[in-house]
Amino acid sequence: MSDLPNTPQKDRPWLFRTYAGHSTAKASNALYRGNLAKGQTGLSVAFDLPTQTGYDSDHILSKGEVGKVGVPVAHLGDMRTLFNDIPLDQMNTSMTINATAPWLLALYIAVAEEQGADVSALQGTVQNDIIKEYLSRGTYICPPKPSLRMITDIAAYTREHLPKWNPMNVCSYHLQEAGATPEQELAFALATATAVLDDLKGKVPAKDFPQMVGRISFFVNAGIRFVTEMCKMRAFVDLWDEICLERYGVEDPKFRRFRYGVQVNSLGLTEQQPENNVYRILIEMLAVTLSKNARARAVQLPAWNEALGLPRPWDQQWSLRMQQIMAFETDLLEYDDLFDGNPAVDRKVEALKEGARAELATIDSMGGANEAIEYMKSRLVEANAERLGGIETGETTVVGVNKFQQHEESPLTAGDEAIMVADKDAEADQIARLEAWRASRDSGAVEAALARVRAAAQDGTNIMEATIEAAKAGATTGEWGDVIRQAFGQYRGPTGVSRNPSNRTEGLDEIRERVDAVSTKLGRRLKFLVGKPGLDGHSNGAEQIAARARDCGMDISYEGIRLTPDEIVEAAVKDEAHVVGLSILSGSHIPLIEDLMGKMHIAGLGHIPVVVGGIIPEDDAQRLRAMGVAKVYTPKDFELNRIMMDLVALVEPSGIAAE
């Protein structure tokens, strides 16, 4: 039967990736080579927060963050080690890097040249989507306009020197993680892409522009509602083709193709009954593989236990095997698209497209994505509040969380090594090697190269040539980042949390009465300071806590991400806070909270209760309580109203409860 002329040609598998990197470049290199030996066909590099935000590993803001959520890369030596014995001319590498994308791409090019690779043959992607950083992830450095300029500098440079490289990976993944509806995910991602292409038009010859449109790729998310998610991907395909043809006049269909990679949803992974996450990950993968005409070209899957902490190599292997079984054991790749002509699918796709077009029209009326950042951020915070509210009330079922909670203990989570712990000595080791690197280089050559970066930033010259020079001269990530900060200034994005209460006050009457009673006793409105110490930009939890506290009648103070312990203590003094809430999802909670608690006591604020939320193992939670932390919350604590009651009880003067 396979020789019949009407049998469709078997589709090739997508790239198999695992998002990975931690501790040190040496440890991450071993992890990469191990994953490649197991059948992974592409690399997806996770960088730590100092690297993502342009700081060296020994900067004060890097304390506790080094090697936690990715690999630290401070200079060319680190990049060499990261890709040791991995021939870059034979690899397809995705680097999840945004604000420092010019710098990391420069280091990658320099290492490829050292390996003797033909740089023009390099294949891969830098994410390089700074707009979603303002909306959902927070690893930006400078304001939107110069950030957009650097995105298109990379695109223009790759057109000339790395023609097979994707200069930008429009990332809707984190939009969904921040609560975006499918329509918002479609619209906000496409608005970002058009902002980039509008800016790029002036930087490349008109005859080359269609080809550059064809080099723009996307990185998306797929949630548990897999029929909707599959329809979303078909809508993405249609809308992108429409935009490329109508807005940019791209006539060649191959340059209008919607090319995307995916990591399926981490937002829905549960700490409770975490073994259920295996099924969630598989179902979510179906959304981006079942429909041939909207199939992902690269897939990376989270591990089942990422709501608990770092996955082990075995956990990542399990997710890799899921992909391989789907691609090689099933007959999925042997058929044409399974959904063409399906009326239910067509209706849903059209509805999603209609909703996305309406959002796109609103954004365009504001002047485009760069001008609409505050609007988009507020929309995401509201959408996430709706999502969480549905889980709290039970309107949205999450198995093992708000329904079917009775369960057997999982043997998968038993034992001391069930969750990998980042090497506690990695930060000291990284700093020692950084100091040795600085001592061994030609400091004059570094200063001269950085001066050229500064000049390029200021006069509008493409930033890439000078950045590559600086990488080869031995400059560090923090030194390059400092030049960018000096040239363009730093930026603090909108929080999306209005000081005005929302309309979602149903079910809050009892809490509001308690807040009023306590505030009367205190002599002023209960003041709740929400802070995010360190470099972690995952602000979704902090935003929702602040918004719910506001709706419960508290006087909130939330200034957004990336605060030092000193700044939080200073704010607690200035605002005369009654309770301080801290959110940290990067795993750096122990050093940062230890530092903050010490400073609180020195400032005479030891009486103010401090509560902490994050992905915090129970052993660490006990350590935090021993430091004086009043309450510790983890992802299993989804009932925000209960947290609000806890906050009121912590500051309740004696006598109120009895009245």
N, C-alpha and C positions, 0 to 999 in steps of 0.2 A: 504493500500500500504506500510506503514512503516514497516510491519512485513515480507515483502518479503526477502528471503535470500540474494539477490544480492544488497540490499539497503546498501550503505556505512554507516559505523558508524559515527554518528555526531561528528565532531571534537570539542574538548574543546576550550573555548575562551582563548585568550591570557591574560596575566596580564594587568590590567588597571592601569596605573600610571599617575601621574601629577608631573612634575618637580617643586618643591616648597621649599621655605625657605626664610625668610627675617627678618629683624629688630632684633629679639632676639630669644633665644631658646624657651622661654615661648610662644611668639606669633606664632612661627612656629609649636610648638606642638599643639596648638589650631587649626591651619590650617590643620594639618595632620589628627587629630581626626575628624574634620568636613568632610574632603574629604573621609575618610574611611567610615564614616556613610552614605555617598552618594553613596557608591558602588565601590569605588576604591579598588583594591585588592592587591596592592603593593605600597611601598613608594619609591620615588625618591628624594633624599635629595640634595638640592643646598646649597653649602657653600659659605660664603662671601670670598672676595679676600685675606684678611689677613690670614684666615684659610687655604686657598688653597696654599698660598705661605710661610707658616710657620712663621707668625708674630703674636704677641699678639695684642689685640685690642688697646692698648695704645702706640704702637710703632709709631714713627714719620711717617713711610711710610703708616701706617694704617689710618692716618687722612683723614676723609671724606669717607672712604671706608667701614666702619663697618656696616654690616647688609644691604648693598645696593643690591648686586646681589645674596645674599644667607644668610644663618644663620651663625652668629659667634659662633664658638665652641672653646673656649680657654682652657678648662680643663674638668675633669671628671664631675664636677658639671653641666656644660652646657650640656654635653651629657645626663646626668640623666634627666635634665629638658626637653630636646628635645624629649625623648621617654617616658616621664611620662604617665602612664596608657596605654601604647602600649606594649603588651607582645611580646618581640622580638622572642621568640621561636615559635610564630604563624604568624610571619611576613616575607615577602620577601622584603628585603631592598636593593635598589641600591643607592650607595653613589658615586656621581660624584666627585671623589677626585683622584689626581694623585701624585704630589710631596710629599704630606703629607699623602699618603695612609697608610703607616705602622702605623702612629700615630692615624689616625681616626679609623682604624680597631681595634687598641689596645683599644681605648676608648669604642668602640662598644662592644667588648668582655667583658670589665670590667663591663659595665652596665648590660649586659646579665647575667653575673655571680651574680651581686647584685640582679637581679630579680629572681634568682633561676633557670634560664634556663639551659638546657643541651646544652652546647656550641657546641658539636659535631653535633647538629641538626640544627644549625643556617643556614638560607638560604638567599642568597643575592649576591651582587657583589660590589667590589670596582673597579672603572674604571681602575686606576693603569696603564694607558698608557702614559708614559712620552714622547715617541718619537713624538706623535702628538702635544705635548705641544711646542716642539721646532719648529714645522712646522706651527701651526695655532692658538694656544690658549694662550701660553706664561706663564702658571703658573708653570714653572719649578723652581728648586732651584739650583741644582748642575749639573755637566757635565754629558754627556750621559752614560759613562761607569759605574760610581757608581749608577746612576739612574736605569740602567738595572739590576744591582746587587740587588737593593732593591725590584724591581718587582719580581724577581725570589725567593728572600728570603720569600716574602709573599706567593708565590705559594707553595714553599716547606713546609712552616709552615701550611698552610691550608690543604695540603695533609694529614698531621699527625693529626691535631686537629679539622679542620672544613671541613670534606670531602664533604659536600653539598654546600660549598661556592665557588663562581666563583672568583678566585684570580686575574683575569684580564679581562677587557672588552675592547678589541681592538677597538679603537674609530675612525671610519672613518667619524663620524658626522661632526666634525669640519674641516675635510679636504674639504668636499663639501662646508661648509660655507666659506672657504678660496678660493673657486673658482675651486676646483678640477673637472676635467672631470670624467665621470663614470669609464673610464679605469684607471685613476690615483687613484681614490678612491679605486678601487679594489686592485691595485698593492701596493700602499703605506700601506694599512691596512694589507694585507697579508704578506708583507715584515716585518712589525712590529711584527706580530705574530710569524714568523719564527725566528726572532732575539731573541725573548723571549724564545721560545722552545729550540733553540740551546744552550742558556745559562742554561736553566733549566735542560737539560739532565744530567749535572754533579752534580746536587743537590738532585736527587731522585733516588731510586733504579730502575734498568732497568725494572723490572717486573711491577712497578707502573707508568711508563712513559705514556703508552697509556691512562690510566685513567686520568692523568693530562692533556693530549692533549684534552680529552673530557670535561675538566673543563674550558677550554678557551672559552670565549664567545665574542661576537662582539656587538658594538653599532653603528648603521648606520643612514644614512640620506636618506630621500626620497624627491626628488624635484617634480616640477610641470609636467615634461615630464614623466607622470606616466607609459607609456608603456616601455620606456627606463629604468626607475627605476625598474619596475617589472622584466625586463630582467636582469638587473644588479644583483638583488637578486638571480635569478636562476643561474647566472654566479658565484656568490659568493659560492653557494652551491656546484657547480661542482668543482670549483678550490680548495676549502678547502678540499673536499674529495680526490682530486687528490694529493694535498700536503701531507695530513696526510698518505695516502697509500704509495706514491712513495718516499717521502723524509724521513718519520719517520717510515714506516713499520707498521702502525697501522692497524691491520686486522679486529678488531671488528667494524662493521659499526656504532654502536651507539656512539662510541668514535670519529667517523669522521663526526658526524652530525654538520652542521653549525647552531649554536644556537645564535640568536641575538635578541636584543631589538632595538627599534627605537624611535627617535623623528623626526617628519617630519620637513621639511625645515623652518627655521626662516629667512634665507637670503632673501627669496622671499616675505616676509610679507611687505606690503607697508603702509607708513604713509598716502598716498593719498587714499581716498575711502577705509578706513581700513575694512569696512564691507565685502569687497570682499575677505578678508583673510579667512573667514569662508569656502567659496567654495574651496579655495586653499588647506586648511588644510584637508578637506574631500577627495579631489581628490588625494592628496599626500598619505593619509592613504590607499587608494585602492592599491597602488603599493606594499605595504607590507602585505596585507591581502588577496588579490584575489587569488594568486597562493598558493594552499595548500602546495605544496612541498617546497616552499620558504617563508612560512608565519612566521612573527615575533612571538616570544613567549612573548614579552612584548612591549606595545605601550604607549608612552606618547606624547600628542599633545600640541603644543603651544596654547596660547590664541589669539584670533583675533586681540587684540589691543597691542601686545607686541612691535610693532614698535613705539608705542607712550609712553610706560612706563610700570610700574608694573601692571600685571593683578589683578583684584579683585577676591575674591572667586567665585562670580557669573560667571565671565569670564572663570575661570578654570572649573567650573561645566558644562558650555556649551560645552567645549571640551570633558569632560568626557562623557556627554550624547551622543555625536557623536559616541564614541566608543561603548557604550552600545546599541544604536540603531542598529549599524552595526552587532554586535554580536548576539543580542537577538531578534530583530524584522525581520531582513532579513533571507533568507535561505542560506546564504553564507557558513555556517559551515556544511551543509548537503551534500556537493558534493565532489567528487574526484577533483584532480587538473584540472582546466578549460583550461589549456594551453598546456598540454602534446600533442605532435604530431602536434602542430600548426607550419607550415613551416615559417611564418613570425617571430614568436617568436624564433624558433630554429636558424634562420639566425642571428638575432640580438644578441642572447646569444653567439653564436660562434664568432661573430665579437668582442664583448666585451672581451671575454676570450683571443682571439688572441692579442688584444691591451694590455691587462693586462699582459700577459706572456712576451711580448716584454719589458714592463717597469720593470717587475720583473727581467728579464735577465740583464738589465742595472744596476739595484741596486745590484744584486748578484755580478756582475763584479767589483763593487766598494768595495766589502767586506761586503755587507749587509746594513740594514737600518741605523744602528748607524754611519756607515762611509759615508752614502749618504745623510745626513741631509741637507747639503748646496745645493746639487743638487735638492732634492725634494722641498725644500723651494723656490728655484728660479723657478721651474716648476709651482708651485702653484701661485706665483705672476704673471707669464706670462699668465696662464690660466684665472686668475681672470680679468686681463686687457682685454683679449679677450671677456670675458662675459660682462663686463661693456661697452666695445666699441660697442657691438651689441645692447645694450639697448640705448646708446646715439644716434647711427645712425638710430635707428628704425628697424634694421634688426631683432631684437628680440622684439616681442610685449609684453608689460606689461600693462594690462588693467588698465586704470585710471592714469597711469604714463606717458607713451609716446604715448598713443592712448586712445580714448574715455574718454577724460579728463573732458568734460562737465558733471556735476553731481549735484544732490540735496544734500543739507547739511544733514549729518547723525544724526538722533536723538540719536543714540547710543553714540556719542561723546559729547553730550550737557551736560551742568551742571558741577558744581565744582567737583563732585565725580565720573566723568566718568573714571578717571584714579586714581588708588591707589597711594598715596605718602608714601614713607617710613617714619616711625616715626622719627621726627627730634630729639627727645630726646633719641632715642635708643642707640646711641653711648655713650653718657654720662652714661646712665644706665648700659651698658655693662662694661664700664671701672670701674665704682664704684664696681660692683660685682666682677670683676677681682682682684681689689685691696683687697677686703675683703677676697677673696679666698686665695691670697698669704699670708695674715696676719694670717689666721687660720690654715695653714698646718704645718707639721713638715719639716722645711727647711733642716735639716740634712738628713732626709730620701730622700728628693728630690735630693739633691746634690749627694748622694751616687748612686741613681738610674740613674741619668744622666751620672755619671762617667762610669757606666756599659754600657750605650748606646754608649758613646764615645769609650770605649774599643772594643765593638763589631764592631763598624764602622771601626775601625783601623785594627783589627786583622782578619776580614773576617768572624767572627761568625755571624750566622743568626741574623738579627737586631730585629726580632719580640719579642723574650723572654724579652730582656732588655727594649724594648719599652713598653711592657705591664706592666712591673714593674714600669716604670716611670709614666705611666698613673695612676696606682693605688696609687702611692705615692703622687700624686697631682701636678706633673709637668705641665707646660703650653705648649700650641702649640708653642709659640715663643721660649721657652727654648729648646724644642726638636729640633726646626728648627735651632737654633743657633749651637747646637751640630753638626748637619748634615753639616751646612755651614763651621764650623771649620774643620771638618774631611775631607770633600771632596772638599771644595772650591766652590765659586759661578761661575755662567756661564752666558754668554750673547750670545744668539742664533743668527744665521745669519738673516739678514733682508730680503734677497731675492731681494733687490733693488740694482742693479749694478749702478755704477757711469757713465757707458757708455750708451748713448742713445740707445733705441731699434729701430727696423725697422718700428715701428708704428708711422710714422710722417704724414700720410695722413690726410688732413684737419686741419693741425696745422700751415700752412704757415702764416696766418695773425697774430696769437699769437706770433710766433717766430720772426716776423718782429717787433712787439711791444716790445718784450723782448730785442731784439737787440738795438732798438732805446733808450729804457730806460737805458740799460746798458751803452751805449755810453755816455749818459747824466750824469749818475752817476760816470763815470770814471772807472768802473769795472763791472764785470758780476753781474747781480741781484742775491743776495744771499738769499735763502729761507731756513729757519731752521724749520724742522718738528720735533715735540716732542710729547711724550706720557707721561704726568705726572701721578703719582699714580701707582697703582698696576694692572691696566687694561691691559690685554694682547691681547685684540682683536685688532690686528694691521692691519687688511685688508684695512680699509679706509685710514690709514696713509700711507701704502705702495703704494696704488694706486695714492694718491695725490702726493707723492714724485716722483713716476715714471713718472707721466704725466708732472709735473713741469720740471723734467730733460729733457723729450722729447721736451718740449717747449723752451729749451735753457737756463733755469735757472741753477744756481750753487746751488745744493741742499746739505743739511746736514741732514742726518737722521740716528741716532744711534740705533734705535729700542725702545723697551718697557722699562717701569719701571724706569723712570727718576724722580728725585725730582725737585721741582721748582727751587731750588738752582742750580742744574746741568744744567737746561735749560737756566737760566739767565747767568751762567758762559759760556755756549756754545755760546749764543747770543753775549756776549762781545768778546770772542775769535775769532768767525767767522765774526764779524762785520756784523751781519745779517741785511737785509733791511726789512724783514717781518718774523713773527713767526707764525707758524700754529700748533695748538694743537688739539689732538684727544682724546676724553674720552667717552667711551661707558658704563661705570659702574654706571652712575648717580651721580658721585662725582664732577661734574663740578663746582658747586658753591664754595665749600671751596678751591678746588685746584686752580681754576683760581683767586680767591680773593687773595690767598697767593702769586701766581706768579705775579699778576699785581702790588702788593705792592712791591715786590722785584725788579721788573723791574724799578719802579720809583726810588727806593733807589739807584739802580746801574746807574742811569742817562739814562735809556733806555726808558723813557716814550714816546718818540717820535716815537718809532718803532711800526708800526701797528701789532696787534695781532688778529688772526682769530681762531675760535673755531668750531669744528665739533663734533657731538654726538647725542644721543637720548635726546633732550633738549626741554622740554615744552616751549611754548611761554612766559609764565610768567618768567621762568628762563632765557630765551633769553633776555628779557627786562632788567633783573638784570645784566646780563653779559655786555650788552651794556652800562648800567649806570656805570659799573666799568671801562669802556674805551675800551672794546673789539670792534674792528672795524666791524667784520662780524661774524654771527653765521650761521652755516649750519647744517641741519638735514638730515635724510635719503631721504627726498623728493628732495633734491638737487643732482640729479644723473648726471647732465650735467657738467662733469669735466672741459670742455673747458670754460664754463661760469665762473667757479670758478677761472680758470687761468687768465682770463681777469680781474676779480675783483682784484686779487693779483697785477697784473701789475698796475692797476689804483691806488691802495693804495700807491704804492711807486713812482709813476710817478712824477718827478719834474715838477713844473709849466713851461709851455711853450712848452712841447713836443707835447701835444695833438693838439696844434694850428699849429705846423710845417708841 
